[in-house]
């Protein structure tokens, strides 16, 4: 009896040491002692299985973190989303991915990007739908991704869903819709879709939720960059237009100058030329004030 107790205590000590190794991120448990097929042996098997699962999970998490870090270095929004589409296949299964953004002013959701293995896409960039009262609004209210593993059945239950009809016409059979919330504010949705039914599980929801904040901030950053680029392009076009106008007005003044200084211009010609000068001076003043550094 004493021999068995000592053996048991020695085995427990080894298992306690193994659990401590796992806690510190050390997954090599080959030094666990062999044991008869009793409860301690089952504990040994489970600890080894847990070590393997944690090692795989840790490696995946490191890779996922590296991917999101690399994506965060992206500049243009389309580039960022293309990287996500390519790199996330190992973590979430999908044949199609899309992103839509909420417009608070119009209370609509508009698709800004989509990519699919199927070239026959029905829900493309620019597709828009009302948010209030929609199923997307319900996702925002719960803050939890929604899984639909049988879109055909979903359409039978909600035959009024036009977006579901479009998705089915693309060959989509299951989907997971994930809210994008950046710094506490909902900014849109990320959609993962599969041509196979019953593709998604709670494990995919958990994985997305682990990185959802980072993804939302990345998308928001891409949106701001795109808006800034658009505003810069508009300002550049305005400046080019103003410069063309300025040169044109300068030519008008040069053309009109000899006639204005003529010794005996007719009254009507003199009045017209003076009007040209005044208009040119006014426009030039506006142009100089627009271009004046703030």
Backbone bond lengths (Angstrom), bond angles and torsions (degrees), N, CA, C in turn:
res aa  C-N    CA-C-N  psi(-1)  N-CA   C-N-CA  omega(-1)  CA-C   N-CA-C  phi
1 X - - - 1.469 - - 1.513 110.53 -
2 X 1.388 114.77 -45.08 1.459 118.58 178.73 1.508 111.81 -61.99
3 X 1.356 116.61 -37.21 1.466 121.22 179.67 1.528 109.83 -62.86
4 X 1.359 115.60 -44.32 1.462 120.12 -178.93 1.518 110.50 -64.86
5 X 1.345 116.61 -39.78 1.464 120.00 179.63 1.514 111.03 -62.83
6 X 1.344 116.41 -44.20 1.464 119.93 179.42 1.516 111.32 -62.45
7 X 1.361 115.08 -40.48 1.466 119.25 179.09 1.526 110.67 -64.16
8 X 1.333 114.64 -42.58 1.471 119.71 179.54 1.519 110.97 -62.46
9 X 1.349 115.29 -45.70 1.462 119.45 -179.34 1.526 110.84 -63.63
10 X 1.360 116.21 -38.82 1.460 119.00 177.81 1.510 111.47 -64.82
11 X 1.366 115.96 -39.59 1.461 119.21 177.58 1.508 111.72 -64.57
12 X 1.323 116.91 -44.13 1.468 120.43 178.95 1.521 111.13 -60.36
13 X 1.313 116.66 -40.39 1.462 120.04 178.75 1.531 110.68 -60.73
14 X 1.349 115.39 -40.28 1.468 118.97 179.15 1.523 111.02 -65.91
15 X 1.341 116.91 -37.71 1.462 120.15 -179.04 1.533 111.36 -72.62
16 X 1.322 114.90 -35.75 1.468 118.48 174.98 1.524 110.17 -63.08
17 X 1.320 116.36 -41.78 1.471 120.61 177.65 1.523 110.51 -63.53
18 X 1.354 116.95 -37.76 1.465 120.76 178.68 1.523 110.92 -65.12
19 X 1.357 115.43 -41.88 1.472 119.04 178.51 1.527 110.85 -63.10
20 X 1.328 117.17 -37.86 1.472 120.47 178.11 1.531 111.09 -65.84
21 X 1.352 116.31 -36.91 1.463 119.48 176.70 1.537 110.34 -62.47
22 X 1.325 116.37 -42.91 1.465 119.70 178.82 1.521 110.88 -61.75
23 X 1.327 115.19 -40.66 1.467 119.54 -178.98 1.520 111.69 -61.98
24 X 1.331 116.67 -28.91 1.459 121.19 -178.94 1.530 112.53 -98.34
25 X 1.347 116.16 14.43 1.450 119.68 175.74 1.507 114.96 77.93
26 X 1.327 118.02 20.47 1.468 121.91 177.09 1.531 107.56 -104.64
27 X 1.353 116.05 116.74 1.459 119.70 -169.15 1.538 113.90 -106.93
28 X 1.317 117.77 4.54 1.461 120.87 178.67 1.527 109.31 -87.02
29 X 1.354 116.55 107.53 1.471 121.02 -178.73 1.527 111.51 -115.63
30 X 1.326 116.20 28.42 1.469 119.29 -179.20 1.528 112.62 -65.62
31 X 1.325 116.74 -18.00 1.464 119.07 -178.06 1.526 112.69 -86.46
32 X 1.339 117.77 4.76 1.469 118.55 175.74 1.531 108.97 -63.75
33 X 1.320 117.40 135.17 1.479 119.58 -176.93 1.525 111.68 -70.02
34 X 1.327 116.52 147.53 1.463 120.79 173.47 1.521 108.61 -68.34
35 X 1.324 115.15 148.52 1.464 117.88 -178.13 1.521 109.47 -144.35
36 X 1.344 116.99 156.82 1.465 118.99 175.40 1.526 109.33 -61.65
37 X 1.365 116.39 164.72 1.463 120.15 -178.39 1.523 110.07 -75.76
38 X 1.314 115.41 75.18 1.451 120.86 175.96 1.518 108.15 -126.82
39 X 1.315 118.04 -164.94 1.462 121.39 -178.51 1.520 111.90 -61.24
40 X 1.338 116.72 -35.75 1.469 119.17 179.19 1.528 110.67 -65.53
41 X 1.332 116.90 -36.63 1.462 120.22 178.46 1.522 110.25 -65.84
42 X 1.323 115.56 -41.47 1.470 119.15 177.35 1.520 110.55 -63.08
43 X 1.336 116.16 -39.61 1.471 119.77 177.02 1.522 110.12 -62.29
44 X 1.333 116.58 -40.14 1.461 120.43 178.92 1.524 110.94 -61.97
45 X 1.340 116.87 -45.85 1.468 121.07 179.82 1.522 111.27 -61.27
46 X 1.332 115.15 -42.81 1.469 118.96 -178.31 1.522 111.77 -68.02
47 X 1.331 116.41 -37.15 1.459 119.16 177.81 1.528 111.03 -64.54
48 X 1.337 116.34 -40.30 1.462 119.59 178.46 1.530 111.07 -66.67
49 X 1.325 116.36 -40.67 1.468 119.62 177.68 1.527 110.46 -64.30
50 X 1.344 116.05 -40.42 1.455 120.43 177.64 1.526 110.95 -63.43
51 X 1.321 116.52 -40.80 1.465 120.50 179.31 1.524 110.76 -60.94
52 X 1.347 116.22 -43.38 1.463 119.94 179.72 1.524 110.76 -64.51
53 X 1.341 116.44 -44.12 1.463 120.40 -179.63 1.529 110.91 -62.73
54 X 1.328 116.88 -43.09 1.458 120.70 179.50 1.531 111.37 -66.19
55 X 1.316 116.21 -37.24 1.475 119.60 179.56 1.523 110.19 -65.36
56 X 1.342 116.62 -44.73 1.469 120.45 178.73 1.519 110.48 -64.85
57 X 1.340 115.84 -44.82 1.466 120.23 -179.64 1.527 111.05 -62.39
58 X 1.345 115.45 -42.18 1.465 118.56 179.44 1.509 112.12 -64.27
59 X 1.342 116.85 -39.83 1.468 120.08 178.60 1.527 110.63 -65.33
60 X 1.352 116.31 -41.19 1.465 119.89 178.39 1.527 110.66 -64.20
61 X 1.332 115.52 -41.34 1.462 118.65 -179.06 1.526 111.25 -65.02
62 X 1.325 117.08 -40.01 1.464 119.82 177.13 1.529 110.98 -62.45
63 X 1.343 115.17 -42.01 1.472 118.80 179.17 1.523 110.74 -66.16
64 X 1.317 116.34 -42.01 1.462 120.45 179.05 1.521 110.77 -62.84
65 X 1.312 117.67 -42.60 1.466 121.54 178.66 1.529 110.79 -62.80
66 X 1.353 116.22 -39.56 1.455 120.01 179.03 1.524 110.93 -66.48
67 X 1.343 116.17 -39.41 1.464 120.32 178.61 1.522 110.41 -62.10
68 X 1.344 116.95 -47.91 1.458 119.51 -178.86 1.529 111.29 -65.55
69 X 1.338 117.08 -33.28 1.469 120.02 175.73 1.521 110.22 -65.48
70 X 1.335 116.53 -44.38 1.463 120.37 179.04 1.521 110.87 -63.09
71 X 1.343 116.29 -41.57 1.462 120.53 179.92 1.518 110.20 -63.57
72 X 1.320 116.36 -38.11 1.456 120.86 -178.50 1.521 112.02 -63.36
73 X 1.337 116.40 -20.56 1.457 120.02 177.03 1.520 112.09 -81.19
74 X 1.350 116.22 -6.55 1.458 120.10 179.50 1.514 111.07 -66.01
75 X 1.339 115.55 165.68 1.460 119.97 -175.88 1.522 111.07 -116.21
76 X 1.314 117.75 -59.02 1.453 121.20 -177.76 1.525 110.49 -85.55
77 X 1.322 116.14 144.56 1.458 120.97 -175.12 1.526 111.52 -60.76
78 X 1.321 118.23 -44.11 1.465 120.49 179.90 1.525 111.07 -61.73
79 X 1.324 116.80 -37.24 1.467 120.41 177.44 1.530 110.59 -63.43
80 X 1.330 116.21 -43.54 1.460 121.44 -179.79 1.529 110.23 -60.87
81 X 1.337 116.69 -47.15 1.464 120.30 -176.85 1.527 111.31 -70.41
82 X 1.322 117.55 -34.48 1.468 119.97 175.13 1.520 110.81 -62.55
83 X 1.339 116.86 -39.22 1.466 120.60 178.28 1.534 110.47 -64.24
84 X 1.320 116.54 -43.07 1.460 120.05 178.48 1.526 109.86 -61.13
85 X 1.327 117.08 -43.92 1.466 121.73 -179.05 1.527 110.85 -58.88
86 X 1.327 116.25 -43.16 1.468 120.78 -177.58 1.533 111.31 -73.04
87 X 1.320 117.08 -42.30 1.467 120.87 -168.29 1.522 115.34 -87.50
88 X 1.324 118.71 -18.96 1.459 120.18 -172.41 1.529 113.87 -92.41
89 X 1.327 118.80 0.84 1.455 120.52 -178.23 1.525 112.31 -60.10
90 X 1.331 117.23 -30.88 1.464 120.08 -178.60 1.528 112.89 -73.47
91 X 1.322 116.73 -12.74 1.463 119.97 -174.82 1.531 112.49 -111.69
92 X 1.322 116.85 -37.44 1.459 121.66 178.06 1.528 107.26 -131.63
93 X 1.334 119.03 124.27 1.464 119.88 179.55 1.531 111.32 -75.00
94 X 1.319 117.59 137.21 1.466 121.49 177.04 1.526 109.99 -166.50
95 X 1.317 114.45 151.59 1.458 122.02 170.53 1.529 110.34 -105.61
96 X 1.323 114.57 -17.64 1.464 120.51 -177.54 1.509 109.48 -140.95
97 X 1.325 116.00 143.74 1.460 120.47 175.78 1.521 108.29 -137.68
98 X 1.309 116.48 140.70 1.463 120.39 178.98 1.517 110.91 -142.95
99 X 1.329 115.05 158.21 1.464 121.61 177.54 1.530 108.38 -133.69
100 X 1.307 115.61 131.44 1.466 121.71 175.79 1.522 109.12 -124.80
101 X 1.325 115.22 150.06 1.459 121.59 -176.04 1.529 110.05 -119.89
102 X 1.332 114.77 142.94 1.464 121.49 179.18 1.524 109.91 -84.62
103 X 1.330 115.76 131.83 1.466 121.73 172.44 1.527 106.92 -104.37
104 X 1.331 116.18 107.09 1.467 120.06 -176.45 1.525 111.92 -64.12
105 X 1.328 117.36 -33.52 1.468 121.09 -176.45 1.523 111.51 -66.31
106 X 1.340 116.87 -42.49 1.467 120.92 -177.33 1.523 112.98 -100.22
107 X 1.352 116.33 -6.06 1.465 121.62 -177.70 1.530 111.25 55.13
108 X 1.323 114.49 45.51 1.456 120.79 177.63 1.526 110.12 -123.46
109 X 1.315 115.16 163.03 1.455 122.59 173.67 1.527 107.00 -117.99
110 X 1.326 116.76 125.27 1.464 121.07 -174.51 1.526 110.29 -124.53
111 X 1.326 115.74 132.32 1.463 121.02 177.61 1.527 109.73 -70.91
112 X 1.329 116.29 127.18 1.467 120.37 179.40 1.525 112.27 -110.67
113 X 1.347 116.38 -12.05 1.470 119.62 -178.02 1.518 108.69 -164.72
114 X 1.320 115.79 144.11 1.462 121.00 174.43 1.524 108.65 -156.06
115 X 1.332 115.23 147.15 1.462 121.00 177.02 1.516 108.11 -146.99
116 X 1.327 115.25 138.85 1.453 119.26 -174.64 1.523 110.56 -145.86
117 X 1.333 115.02 151.76 1.457 119.90 172.46 1.525 110.44 -71.39
118 X 1.335 116.48 -20.35 1.461 122.76 177.77 1.528 108.99 -96.61
119 X 1.326 118.48 117.47 1.472 119.79 -177.94 1.522 113.48 -67.80
120 X 1.330 116.94 -13.55 1.460 120.69 -177.84 1.534 109.37 -88.80
121 X 1.318 116.28 73.78 1.461 120.14 -179.24 1.528 110.25 -89.36
122 X 1.315 115.42 136.17 1.471 121.13 178.61 1.533 111.46 -102.15
123 X 1.322 116.30 -35.19 1.469 119.96 178.30 1.521 106.83 -98.54
124 X 1.319 115.56 99.15 1.458 121.21 -174.73 1.527 110.95 -109.37
125 X 1.313 114.21 177.03 1.464 121.00 175.78 1.519 109.62 -54.84
126 X 1.324 115.65 130.24 1.458 121.05 -179.19 1.511 114.11 102.98
127 X 1.344 118.08 -16.21 1.466 120.63 177.78 1.525 109.07 -63.73
128 X 1.332 115.98 131.16 1.468 120.12 -173.54 1.520 110.63 -132.70
129 X 1.333 116.01 149.84 1.461 121.65 178.08 1.520 109.20 -149.60
130 X 1.316 115.04 154.46 1.456 120.59 178.72 1.529 110.14 -69.54
131 X 1.338 116.11 142.64 1.465 121.16 -179.30 1.530 112.71 -89.85
132 X 1.339 120.56 -49.65 1.474 120.04 -175.85 1.528 111.85 -57.97
133 X 1.316 115.44 131.84 1.457 121.12 177.84 1.510 114.70 81.66
134 X 1.324 117.62 -3.84 1.468 120.57 -177.98 1.522 110.74 -87.04
135 X 1.343 115.96 169.98 1.462 120.21 176.41 1.527 110.96 -67.49
136 X 1.345 116.81 -26.49 1.465 120.03 176.63 1.526 110.64 -66.94
137 X 1.328 116.34 -36.19 1.461 119.55 177.02 1.531 110.36 -62.17
138 X 1.328 115.83 -37.79 1.470 119.57 178.52 1.529 110.94 -64.21
139 X 1.337 117.21 -35.14 1.463 120.48 177.40 1.524 110.28 -65.94
140 X 1.334 116.81 -41.13 1.467 120.26 176.96 1.526 110.59 -63.34
141 X 1.325 116.27 -39.48 1.467 120.07 -178.03 1.531 111.36 -63.54
142 X 1.326 116.60 -37.04 1.468 119.83 -179.39 1.530 111.30 -88.47
143 X 1.338 116.84 -25.65 1.459 121.07 -175.86 1.516 112.89 70.11
144 X 1.345 116.79 15.39 1.465 121.31 -173.99 1.526 109.35 -118.36
145 X 1.339 118.64 133.91 1.476 120.61 176.60 1.528 111.44 -56.09
146 X 1.333 114.91 149.99 1.468 120.71 -179.81 1.523 109.79 -112.42
147 X 1.317 115.72 129.32 1.462 121.62 176.44 1.529 109.26 -102.53
148 X 1.323 116.83 129.72 1.464 122.28 168.88 1.526 106.11 -122.09
149 X 1.325 116.45 108.02 1.457 120.16 -175.78 1.524 113.36 -94.61
150 X 1.337 116.94 -2.81 1.466 120.44 176.02 1.523 107.63 -146.22
151 X 1.328 116.14 91.26 1.464 120.13 -176.94 1.527 111.86 -66.35
152 X 1.318 117.52 -30.91 1.464 119.57 178.92 1.519 110.61 -64.44
153 X 1.332 116.49 -43.24 1.460 120.31 177.00 1.530 110.30 -66.31
154 X 1.347 116.22 -39.55 1.474 120.47 179.31 1.525 110.57 -60.32
155 X 1.341 117.51 -40.22 1.461 120.41 179.31 1.521 111.09 -67.89
156 X 1.332 116.71 -35.34 1.471 118.51 176.36 1.522 110.88 -62.93
157 X 1.324 116.57 -34.55 1.460 120.33 179.28 1.521 112.01 -80.07
158 X 1.352 117.06 -29.46 1.468 121.73 -179.92 1.526 108.79 -130.03
159 X 1.321 117.77 72.52 1.468 120.82 -175.41 1.526 113.69 -65.10
160 X 1.335 117.90 -14.01 1.462 121.06 179.44 1.525 113.09 -82.59
161 X 1.322 118.27 -4.90 1.461 121.76 -175.90 1.532 110.31 -77.72
162 X 1.329 115.87 99.04 1.470 121.13 -178.67 1.524 111.51 -67.44
163 X 1.338 117.12 -38.09 1.464 120.11 -179.83 1.526 111.08 -64.03
164 X 1.346 117.09 -34.72 1.462 119.86 177.44 1.525 110.62 -66.83
165 X 1.317 116.58 -38.88 1.469 120.09 176.85 1.525 110.39 -61.42
166 X 1.333 116.26 -42.76 1.459 119.72 178.95 1.529 110.90 -63.69
167 X 1.334 116.15 -42.95 1.465 120.01 -179.65 1.529 110.76 -61.94
168 X 1.318 117.01 -44.33 1.461 120.78 178.89 1.528 111.31 -62.86
169 X 1.325 116.43 -36.48 1.470 119.54 178.81 1.522 111.82 -67.89
170 X 1.342 117.24 -20.49 1.466 122.07 174.45 1.525 112.12 -82.50
171 X 1.324 116.50 -10.86 1.456 119.58 -176.93 1.514 113.55 97.26
172 X 1.334 116.90 9.38 1.465 121.35 179.16 1.526 109.66 -78.05
173 X 1.344 116.62 134.72 1.456 120.40 -179.01 1.528 113.22 -121.29
174 X 1.339 118.00 -18.65 1.473 120.34 175.92 1.520 108.64 -149.55
175 X 1.326 115.12 157.39 1.468 118.27 -176.15 1.514 110.92 -156.10
176 X 1.326 114.20 159.68 1.462 121.00 171.04 1.524 106.56 -132.22
177 X 1.325 115.82 124.55 1.463 122.55 -177.57 1.522 108.46 -107.56
178 X 1.338 115.83 121.89 1.467 120.95 -172.09 1.525 110.28 -117.77
179 X 1.328 118.01 129.58 1.466 119.77 176.73 1.525 111.22 -71.85
180 X 1.318 115.69 143.26 1.466 122.25 173.16 1.523 107.53 -104.80
181 X 1.330 116.68 114.47 1.460 121.94 -178.36 1.517 108.09 -125.19
182 X 1.335 116.53 113.29 1.464 121.80 -178.23 1.521 109.53 -108.68
183 X 1.329 116.15 121.10 1.463 121.76 179.25 1.530 112.02 53.59
184 X 1.338 114.98 41.24 1.459 120.43 176.91 1.511 115.26 83.32
185 X 1.333 118.85 -2.80 1.463 121.30 -178.12 1.520 110.27 -113.33
186 X 1.353 118.00 125.86 1.469 120.07 175.90 1.528 110.20 -66.03
187 X 1.339 116.25 127.02 1.469 119.58 179.36 1.519 112.40 -115.92
188 X 1.336 118.00 -13.89 1.456 118.36 -179.74 1.519 112.25 166.20
189 X 1.335 114.97 -154.85 1.459 121.26 -175.96 1.529 110.15 -141.41
190 X 1.331 114.85 149.23 1.457 121.66 171.81 1.525 107.06 -117.22
191 X 1.334 116.38 129.94 1.456 122.02 -176.00 1.533 109.76 -114.16
192 X 1.329 116.02 127.88 1.456 121.95 171.26 1.525 107.20 -114.39
193 X 1.332 116.54 129.12 1.460 119.95 -174.73 1.522 110.52 -133.86
194 X 1.335 115.05 148.32 1.450 121.02 -177.97 1.524 110.31 -128.15
195 X 1.327 115.71 148.71 1.460 120.82 176.60 1.528 111.19 -79.74
196 X 1.319 117.40 -5.28 1.459 122.28 178.58 1.528 110.49 -108.05
197 X 1.321 118.15 141.49 1.473 119.58 175.01 1.521 110.94 -73.60
198 X 1.331 115.17 162.25 1.480 121.80 174.73 1.524 112.54 56.50
199 X 1.311 116.14 43.80 1.474 121.05 -177.06 1.521 112.23 -88.09
200 X 1.332 117.50 -31.21 1.461 120.27 -166.45 1.524 112.61 -108.53
201 X 1.333 114.19 151.63 1.468 121.09 -177.85 1.523 109.06 -140.73
202 X 1.322 115.45 175.64 1.464 120.58 178.10 1.527 111.62 -62.02
203 X 1.346 116.64 -26.83 1.473 119.48 178.80 1.524 110.36 -62.83
204 X 1.334 117.61 -36.18 1.467 120.49 178.40 1.525 110.46 -70.90
205 X 1.324 116.58 -36.09 1.466 120.53 175.92 1.525 109.88 -62.51
206 X 1.333 116.71 -45.50 1.465 120.67 -179.17 1.523 110.87 -62.57
207 X 1.332 116.38 -42.19 1.458 119.32 179.86 1.530 110.51 -62.82
208 X 1.337 116.06 -45.13 1.465 118.82 179.61 1.525 110.80 -61.58
209 X 1.317 117.01 -43.67 1.458 119.78 -177.30 1.525 111.92 -63.35
210 X 1.344 116.98 -28.98 1.457 120.07 178.13 1.533 112.46 -65.39
211 X 1.322 116.83 -26.98 1.475 120.62 -176.10 1.521 112.28 -120.35
212 X 1.342 117.76 6.07 1.467 120.97 -172.49 1.526 112.13 -62.29
213 X 1.338 117.24 -42.98 1.468 119.34 -179.10 1.521 111.06 -62.18
214 X 1.339 115.92 -43.07 1.456 119.73 -179.37 1.530 111.15 -65.34
215 X 1.343 116.50 -41.86 1.462 119.91 178.29 1.522 111.20 -63.01
216 X 1.333 117.03 -42.21 1.459 120.80 -179.07 1.527 111.33 -63.15
217 X 1.322 116.71 -42.62 1.468 120.33 178.84 1.534 110.53 -65.07
218 X 1.346 115.97 -38.84 1.464 119.77 177.74 1.524 110.75 -61.89
219 X 1.347 116.61 -45.75 1.465 120.58 179.29 1.528 110.82 -64.34
220 X 1.341 116.05 -41.99 1.463 119.58 179.09 1.525 110.58 -61.95
221 X 1.324 116.45 -41.34 1.461 120.29 177.63 1.530 110.57 -61.24
222 X 1.338 115.78 -42.56 1.459 119.27 178.07 1.511 112.27 -63.25
223 X 1.339 117.48 -38.46 1.468 121.22 177.61 1.520 111.34 -63.74
224 X 1.334 116.09 -44.91 1.466 119.68 179.87 1.523 111.02 -63.37
225 X 1.332 116.39 -40.12 1.463 120.01 178.21 1.523 110.34 -62.90
226 X 1.344 116.27 -42.84 1.466 120.28 179.45 1.529 110.67 -63.54
227 X 1.342 116.56 -42.06 1.466 119.90 178.84 1.525 111.23 -64.67
228 X 1.327 116.24 -42.08 1.466 119.53 178.73 1.523 111.27 -63.87
229 X 1.344 116.33 -40.34 1.459 119.77 178.15 1.528 110.98 -64.05
230 X 1.348 115.53 -39.68 1.465 119.90 179.20 1.524 111.14 -65.83
231 X 1.345 115.87 -42.90 1.466 119.49 178.77 1.522 111.10 -64.68
232 X 1.327 117.12 -39.92 1.457 120.80 178.77 1.532 110.55 -63.66
233 X 1.351 115.76 -42.16 1.463 119.25 178.99 1.523 111.08 -63.10
234 X 1.346 116.86 -38.46 1.466 120.66 178.37 1.518 111.08 -65.36
235 X 1.335 116.03 -44.02 1.470 120.17 178.93 1.526 110.66 -63.05
236 X 1.336 116.57 -41.16 1.468 119.69 178.63 1.523 111.38 -62.07
237 X 1.351 116.49 -41.65 1.477 119.52 177.80 1.521 111.08 -64.00
238 X 1.338 116.65 -40.34 1.458 120.28 179.00 1.530 110.77 -63.22
239 X 1.315 116.10 -42.08 1.464 119.16 179.32 1.523 111.93 -65.24
240 X 1.342 116.16 -38.79 1.462 119.42 177.16 1.529 110.73 -63.24
241 X 1.350 115.93 -41.87 1.464 120.15 178.87 1.518 110.77 -63.40
242 X 1.329 116.13 -43.99 1.465 120.44 179.92 1.516 111.19 -62.64
243 X 1.331 116.88 -39.91 1.461 120.11 179.98 1.532 111.34 -65.41
244 X 1.332 116.85 -40.95 1.475 120.30 176.13 1.524 110.15 -61.72
245 X 1.332 116.50 -43.27 1.465 120.58 179.15 1.522 111.15 -64.33
246 X 1.342 115.58 -41.43 1.466 118.62 -179.87 1.522 111.16 -61.47
247 X 1.339 116.82 -44.50 1.465 119.42 179.92 1.526 111.45 -65.00
248 X 1.347 116.02 -37.94 1.463 119.45 178.32 1.514 112.17 -64.01
249 X 1.338 117.18 -42.43 1.460 120.62 179.16 1.532 111.09 -66.85
250 X 1.314 115.14 -36.20 1.467 117.60 177.78 1.530 110.97 -63.28
251 X 1.333 116.44 -39.45 1.470 119.87 177.82 1.524 111.31 -65.61
252 X 1.342 116.51 -37.48 1.471 119.64 177.48 1.521 110.37 -61.28
253 X 1.319 116.62 -43.69 1.463 120.29 -179.94 1.530 110.72 -63.43
254 X 1.315 116.46 -43.10 1.464 119.36 179.77 1.519 111.03 -64.91
255 X 1.339 116.82 -38.49 1.468 120.43 179.43 1.521 111.45 -68.01
256 X 1.329 115.86 -38.27 1.465 119.63 -176.08 1.519 113.30 -79.59
257 X 1.326 117.74 -21.78 1.463 121.14 -173.46 1.529 113.55 -57.64
258 X 1.331 121.96 -48.40 1.477 120.38 -178.64 1.521 113.19 -60.67
259 X 1.333 115.65 -36.12 1.464 118.89 -178.69 1.516 111.38 -73.58
260 X 1.318 116.51 -34.13 1.467 120.03 178.59 1.520 110.64 -65.94
261 X 1.328 116.27 -37.18 1.455 121.04 -178.44 1.529 113.29 -86.43
262 X 1.344 116.11 4.01 1.470 120.32 179.77 1.533 109.91 -62.63
263 X 1.333 117.59 143.56 1.477 121.72 -174.95 1.519 112.90 -64.52
264 X 1.338 118.14 -34.01 1.462 119.42 -174.04 1.535 111.19 -140.01
265 X 1.330 117.84 59.65 1.459 118.11 177.45 1.529 110.59 -72.20
266 X 1.285 116.59 152.45 1.463 118.77 176.05 1.525 108.97 -66.68
267 X 1.326 114.48 156.39 1.470 118.65 -178.31 1.516 111.41 -59.89
268 X 1.358 117.18 -42.93 1.458 119.88 -176.95 1.525 110.74 -67.37
269 X 1.345 117.01 -40.81 1.458 120.23 179.05 1.518 111.06 -65.79
270 X 1.314 116.11 -41.90 1.460 119.93 179.57 1.518 111.09 -63.09
271 X 1.335 116.57 -41.74 1.456 120.09 179.16 1.526 111.92 -64.06
272 X 1.361 115.78 -41.89 1.466 119.51 179.75 1.516 111.15 -64.19
273 X 1.337 116.45 -42.63 1.454 120.19 -179.28 1.523 111.27 -65.90
274 X 1.327 116.79 -38.55 1.469 119.76 176.74 1.533 111.20 -63.12
275 X 1.351 114.80 -38.96 1.467 118.70 177.64 1.531 111.20 -62.51
276 X 1.336 115.91 -41.18 1.467 120.35 178.11 1.519 110.54 -60.86
277 X 1.353 115.66 -44.83 1.459 119.63 178.96 1.526 111.27 -59.30
278 X 1.320 116.43 -45.60 1.462 120.27 -177.28 1.534 110.93 -64.34
279 X 1.346 116.47 -45.06 1.464 120.02 179.23 1.533 110.78 -62.88
280 X 1.341 115.46 -42.27 1.459 119.68 179.53 1.522 111.01 -62.53
281 X 1.328 116.61 -43.89 1.467 119.96 179.53 1.523 111.45 -62.99
282 X 1.347 116.01 -40.74 1.467 120.22 179.71 1.534 111.17 -63.12
283 X 1.337 115.81 -47.27 1.462 119.79 -179.43 1.525 111.61 -65.17
284 X 1.313 116.77 -40.63 1.454 119.78 178.70 1.524 111.11 -63.11
285 X 1.330 116.43 -38.15 1.459 120.12 178.14 1.532 110.69 -62.96
286 X 1.346 116.54 -41.50 1.459 120.69 177.56 1.527 110.35 -62.67
287 X 1.348 116.25 -43.42 1.460 120.93 -178.82 1.526 110.40 -62.83
288 X 1.304 117.52 -44.05 1.473 120.69 -179.14 1.531 110.36 -64.37
289 X 1.337 117.00 -38.86 1.462 119.30 -179.95 1.539 111.23 -68.53
290 X 1.366 117.20 -35.78 1.458 120.29 178.00 1.509 111.34 -65.71
291 X 1.342 115.65 -40.38 1.457 120.48 -176.20 1.524 113.45 -85.39
292 X 1.336 116.46 -6.85 1.466 119.80 -178.13 1.524 109.62 -66.69
293 X 1.324 118.46 129.30 1.472 120.56 179.31 1.515 111.00 -58.28
294 X 1.339 116.66 139.97 1.470 120.38 179.82 1.519 110.45 -80.42
